[in-house]
Amino acid sequence: MTTTTTEPATTTDPATATDAAISARLRAPDYRQWRAAVEATGGCAAPIQLRGSTTILDRDGQVLIERGGDVLAPCGNRRETVCPACSERYAADAFHLLRAGLAGDTGKGVPTSVTDKPRAFLTLTAPSFGPVHTRKTTRRGFVVPCGCGERHHGDDPRIGTARDPDTYDYEGAVLWQAHAAKLWGRFTTALRRSLAAALGIRVREFPDHARLSYAKVAEYQRRGLVHFHAVIRLDGPDGPAAPCPPGLDHDTLRAAISHAAQVATITTDRTDGTPITLSWGRQLDLRPIRPSGVAQLEDEAGEFTDAALAGYIAKYATKGTGASEGADRPVHDIDLVAHLDIPAHHRRMIETAWHLGGEPRYEALNLRRWAHMLGFRGHFLTKSHRYSVTFGAIRGERRTWRLAQDLAELDAATDDPNQIPIDLTTVTVINDWMPVRFGHRDHAERELALAIAERRRQQRRATTTGRNAS
């Protein structure tokens, strides 16, 4: 018996070669099996092939379910530019995490009474390190001329880049970026001090009276520097269920945030030994949060609603350094940066981070590892311990739901009507899996997976639109 394999035709046109490879994959004998495995990951663009087995035992050690072989697991990457499918799942988890802390969710351990607590939404920005190309508009929509004299189009790649690269402080910008997470820590410390002063107590006594809860997300500006969107909430000393002490209200919180943003600083040294003080930018966007179930981003008073704000912040959790800012992967050879399709401004930031990473005085910053992130070393979404539920808990709920589905199917397949349903709390799950490959086998498989993810996304949007219309 002879087996005929279909191979893509040889061609020098990349687009034609890709189309031929996709056509060959669609005609492959194992395509249906492969597609089912990819659909199980949600259309992951860079899945992990695992080999091993899963065994589910009852309380007596009897095997209930046993599966083995090769499976595909989603990569779990939060960056939309790396994997849209996993990025969308991450954003959904981030939404539920943020929403629970904003509006409360008793199923996630956060009472609905948090809507009565003093809360604020703020955006902290980076200071200026030199003039950049900008595109500002008036209230009537007229474009204001940039400092260079031009009126830039919204898609002009020069927006956010240095007007004069020779005088722009790239070293200061990268050092600020590398210390941004630490600067946030200084801000929260200053905020607790200011709140303690409002209560008339010492800072060390503040945990006995109140708790500062927050969730923040970092977002890259077009100039390559991050700014932080954050939700801040004041709780009682025992967490979200405890009442906030008298003397702390919305106005007090807003005043304390404004003061903390002004006084939080970090001092470090430049490469020549001169000190540089790192602080937040002068622009502070501070707004109250209005409890509401209306899916409205912003009302006429400038307040944000619970649900809309959670979605607004969550979408930034999936943004990494894309093609407009930097690289999606760590840099291992600085000479290859010259071939990246990015603006010269952001390439200069990567090169500066790489150069600073070779200086002994900045060894602790490990800047070469984070050069592709333009020097930013922090997490894109962080929260205080008692703000709300964790990512681990949300993912644990999803795993438990899937296990319950498997056991329900097993119960349904049982012919004995007197069979007692399997109790989820009495089973033991033993996983024994090892990775054997990372990513798809070729570009054609990746393109097909992206198409699967896009189709699923459109189906979800159509379903959501239908529900809202009804």
C-alpha positions as CSV (number, residue, x, y, z in Angstrom):
1,M,0.0,0.0,0.0
2,T,1.4,3.4,-1.0
3,T,0.6,6.6,0.8
4,T,0.5,9.8,-1.2
5,T,1.3,13.0,0.6
6,T,0.4,16.4,-0.8
7,E,3.2,19.0,-0.5
8,P,2.9,22.7,-1.2
9,A,4.2,23.8,-4.5
10,T,7.6,25.4,-4.6
11,T,7.3,29.1,-5.1
12,T,9.3,32.3,-4.3
13,D,6.1,34.3,-3.4
14,P,5.7,34.1,0.4
15,A,1.9,34.7,0.2
16,T,1.5,31.9,-2.4
17,A,3.7,29.6,-0.4
18,T,1.6,30.2,2.7
19,D,-1.7,29.6,0.8
20,A,-0.3,26.3,-0.6
21,A,0.8,25.2,2.8
22,I,-2.6,25.9,4.3
23,S,-4.3,24.1,1.5
24,A,-2.0,21.1,2.1
25,R,-2.8,21.1,5.8
26,L,-6.6,21.2,5.1
27,R,-6.2,18.1,2.9
28,A,-4.1,16.2,5.4
29,P,-5.6,12.9,6.8
30,D,-5.2,14.1,10.4
31,Y,-6.7,17.5,9.9
32,R,-10.0,16.9,11.7
33,Q,-8.2,15.5,14.7
34,W,-5.7,18.4,14.7
35,R,-8.6,20.9,14.4
36,A,-10.5,19.4,17.3
37,A,-7.4,19.7,19.4
38,V,-6.8,23.3,18.5
39,E,-10.5,24.2,19.1
40,A,-10.1,22.7,22.6
41,T,-7.5,25.4,23.2
42,G,-9.7,28.1,21.9
43,G,-7.6,28.6,18.8
44,C,-4.3,29.1,20.7
45,A,-1.6,30.5,18.3
46,A,1.3,28.9,20.2
47,P,0.0,25.8,22.0
48,I,2.1,23.4,24.1
49,Q,2.0,19.8,23.1
50,L,1.9,17.6,26.1
51,R,2.3,13.8,26.4
52,G,1.1,11.8,29.4
53,S,-2.1,11.0,31.2
54,T,-4.8,12.1,33.5
55,T,-6.4,9.7,36.0
56,I,-9.5,10.5,38.2
57,L,-10.0,8.2,41.2
58,D,-12.9,7.9,43.6
59,R,-12.6,7.9,47.4
60,D,-11.8,4.1,47.3
61,G,-9.0,4.5,44.8
62,Q,-11.1,3.1,41.9
63,V,-10.3,4.6,38.5
64,L,-13.3,6.6,37.2
65,I,-11.7,8.3,34.2
66,E,-8.3,7.7,32.5
67,R,-7.0,9.6,29.5
68,G,-3.6,9.5,27.9
69,G,-1.7,10.4,24.8
70,D,-0.8,13.7,23.2
71,V,-2.9,16.8,23.9
72,L,-2.5,20.6,23.1
73,A,-2.6,23.0,26.0
74,P,-3.1,26.8,25.5
75,C,0.1,28.9,25.9
76,G,-1.6,31.3,28.4
77,N,0.3,34.3,27.0
78,R,-1.5,37.5,27.9
79,R,-0.1,39.5,24.9
80,E,-2.6,40.0,22.1
81,T,0.3,40.2,19.6
82,V,1.5,36.8,20.6
83,C,-1.7,34.9,21.0
84,P,-5.1,36.6,20.5
85,A,-7.1,33.6,22.0
86,C,-5.2,33.3,25.2
87,S,-5.0,37.1,25.5
88,E,-8.8,37.3,25.3
89,R,-9.1,34.7,28.0
90,Y,-6.7,36.6,30.2
91,A,-8.6,39.8,29.6
92,A,-11.9,38.0,30.7
93,D,-10.2,36.8,33.9
94,A,-8.8,40.3,34.5
95,F,-12.3,41.8,34.1
96,H,-13.8,39.4,36.7
97,L,-10.9,40.1,39.1
98,L,-11.3,43.9,38.7
99,R,-15.1,43.8,38.7
100,A,-15.3,41.8,41.9
101,G,-13.2,44.5,43.7
102,L,-15.3,47.3,42.2
103,A,-18.9,46.1,42.5
104,G,-18.4,43.1,44.9
105,D,-19.1,39.5,44.2
106,T,-20.0,37.2,47.2
107,G,-19.0,34.2,45.1
108,K,-15.5,35.6,45.0
109,G,-15.4,36.6,48.6
110,V,-16.0,40.3,48.1
111,P,-19.3,41.8,49.6
112,T,-21.4,44.2,47.5
113,S,-21.0,46.8,50.2
114,V,-17.6,47.8,48.7
115,T,-19.6,50.1,46.5
116,D,-20.1,52.3,49.6
117,K,-16.4,52.6,50.3
118,P,-14.3,55.6,49.4
119,R,-13.0,54.7,45.9
120,A,-11.1,56.5,43.1
121,F,-9.8,55.8,39.6
122,L,-6.5,57.5,38.8
123,T,-3.9,57.6,36.0
124,L,-0.3,58.2,36.9
125,T,2.0,59.2,34.0
126,A,5.7,59.5,33.3
127,P,7.4,62.9,33.3
128,S,8.8,64.5,30.2
129,F,12.3,63.6,29.0
130,G,12.2,65.8,26.0
131,P,9.7,67.2,23.5
132,V,7.9,64.6,21.3
133,H,5.6,64.8,18.3
134,T,2.0,65.2,19.5
135,R,-1.5,65.4,18.0
136,K,-3.8,67.4,20.2
137,T,-7.3,68.5,19.2
138,T,-9.7,71.2,20.4
139,R,-13.1,70.4,21.8
140,R,-14.5,71.0,18.3
141,G,-12.1,68.5,16.8
142,F,-9.6,70.8,15.2
143,V,-6.0,69.5,15.2
144,V,-3.6,71.7,17.1
145,P,-0.2,72.2,15.4
146,C,2.6,70.1,17.0
147,G,5.7,71.8,18.3
148,C,7.4,70.9,15.0
149,G,4.9,73.1,13.2
150,E,2.9,70.3,11.6
151,R,-0.6,69.0,12.1
152,H,0.0,65.3,12.4
153,H,-2.5,62.7,11.1
154,G,-3.7,60.2,13.7
155,D,-1.8,57.4,12.0
156,D,1.5,59.4,11.7
157,P,4.2,57.0,13.1
158,R,6.1,60.0,14.4
159,I,3.6,60.7,17.1
160,G,5.2,60.0,20.5
161,T,8.7,60.0,19.1
162,A,11.4,62.5,20.0
163,R,11.4,65.7,18.0
164,D,15.1,66.0,18.5
165,P,16.7,62.5,19.3
166,D,20.1,64.1,20.0
167,T,18.8,66.1,23.0
168,Y,16.1,63.6,24.2
169,D,17.0,62.1,27.6
170,Y,16.9,58.4,26.6
171,E,19.0,57.4,29.6
172,G,16.7,59.1,32.0
173,A,13.6,57.7,30.3
174,V,14.9,54.1,30.6
175,L,16.0,54.6,34.2
176,W,12.5,55.9,35.0
177,Q,10.9,53.0,33.3
178,A,13.1,50.5,35.2
179,H,12.1,52.1,38.5
180,A,8.4,52.6,37.7
181,A,7.2,49.6,39.8
182,K,9.3,50.8,42.7
183,L,8.0,54.3,42.3
184,W,4.4,52.9,42.6
185,G,5.5,51.4,45.9
186,R,6.8,54.8,47.1
187,F,3.4,56.3,46.0
188,T,1.4,53.8,48.1
189,T,3.7,54.4,51.1
190,A,3.1,58.1,50.8
191,L,-0.6,57.6,50.4
192,R,-0.8,55.6,53.6
193,R,1.1,58.3,55.4
194,S,-1.2,61.0,54.1
195,L,-4.3,59.0,55.1
196,A,-2.8,58.3,58.6
197,A,-2.3,62.0,59.0
198,A,-5.9,62.6,58.1
199,L,-6.9,60.2,60.9
200,G,-4.5,61.8,63.3
201,I,-2.6,58.6,63.9
202,R,1.0,57.4,63.3
203,V,1.7,55.5,60.1
204,R,2.5,52.3,62.0
205,E,-1.0,52.4,63.5
206,F,-2.7,52.7,60.1
207,P,-3.2,48.9,59.5
208,D,-5.2,48.9,62.8
209,H,-7.7,51.4,61.5
210,A,-7.9,50.9,57.7
211,R,-6.6,49.0,54.7
212,L,-5.5,50.4,51.3
213,S,-6.8,48.1,48.5
214,Y,-5.9,48.6,44.9
215,A,-5.6,47.1,41.4
216,K,-3.4,48.7,38.7
217,V,-2.6,48.1,35.1
218,A,0.3,49.4,33.1
219,E,-0.2,50.8,29.6
220,Y,2.4,51.9,27.1
221,Q,2.1,55.5,25.8
222,R,3.1,56.1,22.2
223,R,6.4,57.6,23.5
224,G,7.3,54.2,24.8
225,L,6.8,55.0,28.5
226,V,4.2,53.3,30.7
227,H,1.5,55.0,32.7
228,F,-0.6,53.3,35.4
229,H,-4.4,53.0,35.5
230,A,-5.4,52.2,39.1
231,V,-8.5,51.6,41.2
232,I,-8.0,52.5,44.8
233,R,-10.4,51.6,47.6
234,L,-10.4,52.2,51.3
235,D,-11.4,49.2,53.5
236,G,-11.6,48.6,57.2
237,P,-8.6,46.9,59.0
238,D,-10.0,43.4,58.3
239,G,-10.6,43.8,54.5
240,P,-13.5,44.6,52.2
241,A,-16.2,43.4,54.6
242,A,-15.1,45.7,57.4
243,P,-16.4,49.3,57.5
244,C,-14.1,52.2,56.7
245,P,-13.2,54.3,59.8
246,P,-14.9,57.7,60.3
247,G,-12.7,60.4,58.9
248,L,-11.9,58.7,55.6
249,D,-14.2,59.6,52.8
250,H,-14.1,60.2,49.1
251,D,-12.7,63.8,49.4
252,T,-10.1,62.7,51.9
253,L,-8.9,59.9,49.6
254,R,-8.7,62.2,46.6
255,A,-6.7,64.8,48.5
256,A,-4.3,62.1,49.8
257,I,-3.8,60.6,46.3
258,S,-3.0,64.0,44.9
259,H,-0.4,64.7,47.7
260,A,1.2,61.3,47.4
261,A,1.6,61.6,43.6
262,Q,3.5,64.8,44.2
263,V,5.9,63.7,46.9
264,A,6.7,60.1,45.8
265,T,10.2,60.1,44.3
266,I,13.3,57.9,43.8
267,T,16.8,59.1,43.5
268,T,19.4,57.1,41.6
269,D,22.6,57.8,39.6
270,R,23.2,58.3,35.9
271,T,26.1,56.5,34.2
272,D,28.4,59.5,34.8
273,G,27.5,59.4,38.5
274,T,25.3,62.5,38.7
275,P,22.1,61.9,40.6
276,I,18.7,61.9,38.9
277,T,15.4,62.2,40.8
278,L,12.6,60.1,39.3
279,S,9.0,61.1,39.9
280,W,5.5,61.0,38.4
281,G,4.5,63.4,35.6
282,R,2.5,66.5,36.3
283,Q,-0.6,65.1,34.6
284,L,-2.8,63.3,37.2
285,D,-6.2,62.1,36.1
286,L,-8.2,61.4,39.2
287,R,-11.9,60.6,39.0
288,P,-14.6,59.1,41.4
289,I,-16.3,55.8,40.6
290,R,-20.1,55.6,40.5
291,P,-21.8,52.3,41.3
292,S,-24.0,51.4,38.4
293,G,-25.0,48.4,36.4
294,V,-25.3,50.5,33.2
295,A,-22.6,49.5,30.7
296,Q,-21.6,53.2,30.2
297,L,-17.9,54.1,30.2
298,E,-18.2,57.7,31.4
299,D,-21.1,59.8,32.4
300,E,-21.5,63.6,32.1
301,A,-20.0,64.3,35.5
302,G,-16.7,62.5,34.6
303,E,-17.4,59.5,36.8
304,F,-16.8,55.9,35.7
305,T,-19.2,53.1,36.2
306,D,-18.3,49.8,37.9
307,A,-18.7,47.4,34.9
308,A,-17.4,49.8,32.2
309,L,-14.3,50.7,34.3
310,A,-13.5,47.0,34.8
311,G,-13.6,46.4,31.1
312,Y,-11.7,49.6,30.4
313,I,-8.8,48.7,32.7
314,A,-8.8,44.9,31.8
315,K,-8.2,45.5,28.1
316,Y,-4.8,47.1,28.9
317,A,-3.7,44.0,30.7
318,T,-3.4,42.2,27.4
319,K,-1.2,44.9,25.8
320,G,2.5,44.3,25.6
321,T,5.0,46.1,23.5
322,G,3.7,45.5,20.0
323,A,5.1,46.5,16.7
324,S,4.5,50.2,17.5
325,E,6.6,50.2,20.7
326,G,9.1,47.3,20.9
327,A,9.6,43.6,20.6
328,D,7.4,40.7,21.8
329,R,10.4,38.6,22.6
330,P,13.5,39.2,24.8
331,V,16.5,40.6,22.9
332,H,19.6,38.2,22.9
333,D,21.6,40.0,20.2
334,I,21.5,43.8,20.1
335,D,22.7,43.8,16.5
336,L,19.4,42.2,15.5
337,V,17.4,45.2,16.9
338,A,18.3,47.1,13.8
339,H,16.1,44.8,11.7
340,L,13.0,45.3,13.9
341,D,10.1,47.0,12.2
342,I,9.8,49.7,14.9
343,P,10.3,53.5,15.0
344,A,13.8,54.7,15.6
345,H,12.7,56.3,18.9
346,H,11.7,52.9,20.4
347,R,14.8,51.2,18.9
348,R,16.9,53.8,20.7
349,M,15.2,53.0,24.0
350,I,15.9,49.3,23.5
351,E,19.6,50.1,22.7
352,T,19.8,52.4,25.7
353,A,18.4,49.7,28.0
354,W,20.9,47.2,26.6
355,H,23.8,49.6,27.1
356,L,22.7,50.4,30.7
357,G,22.3,46.7,31.4
358,G,26.0,46.2,30.8
359,E,26.9,48.8,33.4
360,P,27.9,47.2,36.8
361,R,26.0,49.9,38.8
362,Y,22.7,48.8,37.2
363,E,23.3,45.0,37.5
364,A,20.4,44.6,40.0
365,L,18.0,46.1,37.4
366,N,18.8,43.3,34.9
367,L,18.0,45.7,32.1
368,R,19.2,43.5,29.2
369,R,16.5,40.9,30.1
370,W,13.9,43.7,29.8
371,A,15.3,45.7,26.9
372,H,12.5,44.4,24.7
373,M,10.1,46.0,27.1
374,L,11.9,49.3,26.8
375,G,13.2,48.9,30.3
376,F,9.9,48.3,32.1
377,R,10.4,45.4,34.6
378,G,7.1,45.3,36.4
379,H,3.9,43.2,36.0
380,F,1.2,44.6,33.8
381,L,-1.6,43.8,36.3
382,T,-1.0,43.8,40.0
383,K,-3.3,44.1,43.0
384,S,-3.1,44.3,46.8
385,H,-3.7,41.2,48.7
386,R,-7.3,41.9,49.8
387,Y,-8.6,43.8,46.8
388,S,-10.5,40.9,45.3
389,V,-10.1,37.3,44.1
390,T,-6.9,36.1,42.5
391,F,-6.1,34.8,39.0
392,G,-5.4,31.4,40.5
393,A,-8.8,31.2,42.1
394,I,-10.5,32.2,38.9
395,R,-8.6,29.5,36.9
396,G,-9.2,27.0,39.7
397,E,-13.0,27.6,39.3
398,R,-12.7,26.9,35.6
399,R,-10.8,23.7,36.2
400,T,-13.4,22.6,38.8
401,W,-16.2,23.3,36.4
402,R,-14.6,21.2,33.7
403,L,-14.1,18.4,36.2
404,A,-17.7,18.6,37.2
405,Q,-18.7,18.3,33.5
406,D,-16.6,15.2,33.1
407,L,-18.1,13.6,36.1
408,A,-21.7,14.6,35.0
409,E,-21.0,12.8,31.7
410,L,-19.8,9.8,33.5
411,D,-23.0,9.7,35.7
412,A,-25.1,10.1,32.6
413,A,-23.4,7.1,30.9
414,T,-24.2,4.9,33.9
415,D,-27.1,2.5,33.3
416,D,-27.9,1.9,37.0
417,P,-30.7,4.2,38.1
418,N,-29.8,3.7,41.8
419,Q,-26.2,5.0,41.2
420,I,-25.4,7.8,43.6
421,P,-24.0,10.8,41.7
422,I,-20.2,11.2,42.1
423,D,-19.3,13.8,44.7
424,L,-16.8,16.3,43.3
425,T,-15.2,16.7,46.7
426,T,-14.3,13.0,47.0
427,V,-12.4,12.5,43.8
428,T,-8.6,12.7,43.3
429,V,-7.1,13.9,40.0
430,I,-3.6,12.7,39.1
431,N,-2.0,14.6,36.2
432,D,1.2,13.3,34.6
433,W,2.1,15.4,31.6
434,M,5.4,16.4,30.0
435,P,5.9,19.0,27.3
436,V,7.2,17.7,24.0
437,R,6.8,20.7,21.7
438,F,6.1,24.4,21.9
439,G,4.1,26.1,19.2
440,H,2.6,24.9,16.0
441,R,4.6,22.8,13.5
442,D,4.6,25.5,10.8
443,H,3.2,28.9,9.8
444,A,0.2,27.3,8.1
445,E,-1.0,25.7,11.3
446,R,-0.6,29.0,13.1
447,E,-2.6,30.8,10.5
448,L,-5.4,28.2,10.7
449,A,-5.4,28.5,14.5
450,L,-5.7,32.3,14.3
451,A,-8.7,31.8,11.9
452,I,-10.3,29.4,14.4
453,A,-9.8,31.9,17.2
454,E,-11.3,34.8,15.1
455,R,-14.3,32.7,14.2
456,R,-15.0,31.8,17.9
457,R,-14.6,35.5,18.8
458,Q,-17.1,36.6,16.2
459,Q,-19.6,33.9,17.4
460,R,-19.3,35.2,21.0
461,R,-19.8,38.8,19.8
462,A,-22.9,37.8,17.8
463,T,-24.3,35.9,20.8
464,T,-23.7,38.9,23.1
465,T,-25.2,41.3,20.6
466,G,-28.3,39.0,20.4
467,R,-28.7,38.9,24.1
468,N,-28.4,42.7,24.5
469,A,-30.9,43.2,21.7
470,S,-33.4,40.9,23.4
